Amino acid sequence: MLRYRNLQPKCLAIKSVLVLPEYWGSGVSLMLFSEMIKRAKEKGYTWADLSLTSEDNPKTPMLAERVGGKAV
């Protein structure tokens, strides 16, 4: 008999977040990421992999750092 355990992952993967151009520079991106991080912590996640690329958006590394991340 196989037994399965319900394991909750400790890493939250965020692959893409889009904000309409008319809201750029308004702080909406920062609010979205702050809320996602808050909810992830409440659910027991210990870290988040944002996997954001800056090829199309050079402000991405700055956003990651503003929410406590590290651009690598």
HELIX and SHEET records of a PDB file:
HELIX    1   1 PRO A   21  TYR A   23  5                                   3    
HELIX    2   2 VAL A   28  GLU A   42  1                                  15    
HELIX    3   3 THR A   60  ARG A   66  1                                   7    
SHEET    1   A 2 CYS A  11  ALA A  13  0                                        
SHEET    2   A 2 TRP A  47  ASP A  49  1                                        
END                                                                             
